[in-house]
Amino acid sequence: MKIADVRKLSTSELATQSTKLRDEIAELRRRLYGGETQNVRVLRSKRKDLARILTVLTEQLAKEKI
């Protein structure tokens, strides 16, 4: 997910996306440690997407408080 796409989302959409990504990351970790999958790149990209979403969410919340 590109940062431009993330910035277009509202605060509530960002919150739901972050929850969804956290669930996906947990599932990917379970599969990775269980030996079901070998693809680490998917996990890495999901973690980076989560970081982008949380960064934009923090920025938007800071703007709302000001």
C-alpha positions in Angstrom: 0.0 0.0 0.0 1.4 3.3 -1.0 1.6 6.2 1.4 -0.5 8.4 -0.9 -3.3 5.8 -0.7 -3.0 5.7 3.1 -3.2 9.4 3.5 -6.6 9.4 1.6 -8.2 7.2 4.3 -10.2 8.6 7.2 -9.2 8.0 10.8 -11.8 5.3 11.3 -10.7 3.5 8.1 -7.1 3.6 9.2 -8.0 2.1 12.6 -9.9 -0.8 10.9 -7.1 -1.3 8.4 -4.5 -1.5 11.3 -6.6 -4.1 13.1 -7.0 -6.1 10.0 -3.2 -6.0 9.2 -2.3 -7.0 12.8 -4.5 -10.1 12.4 -2.9 -10.9 9.0 0.6 -10.5 10.5 -0.2 -12.8 13.4 -1.6 -15.4 10.9 1.5 -15.1 8.7 3.8 -15.5 11.7 1.9 -18.6 12.8 2.3 -20.1 9.3 5.9 -19.2 9.1 6.9 -20.7 12.4 4.7 -23.7 11.7 6.5 -24.4 8.5 3.5 -23.9 6.2 5.1 -21.0 4.3 8.6 -19.9 3.4 7.8 -16.5 2.0 9.2 -13.9 4.4 8.7 -11.0 2.0 4.9 -11.0 2.5 5.3 -10.6 6.2 7.8 -7.8 5.8 5.6 -5.9 3.5 2.6 -6.3 5.8 4.7 -5.0 8.7 5.8 -2.0 6.6 2.2 -1.3 5.6 1.1 -1.4 9.3 3.9 1.1 10.1 2.7 3.5 7.4 -0.8 3.3 8.6 0.1 3.9 12.2 2.3 6.9 11.2 -0.5 8.5 9.2 -3.0 7.7 12.0 -0.8 9.4 14.6 -0.4 12.4 12.3 -4.1 12.7 11.8 -4.9 12.4 15.5 -2.3 15.1 16.3 -3.9 17.4 13.8 -7.4 16.9 15.3 -6.2 17.8 18.7 -4.7 21.1 17.6 
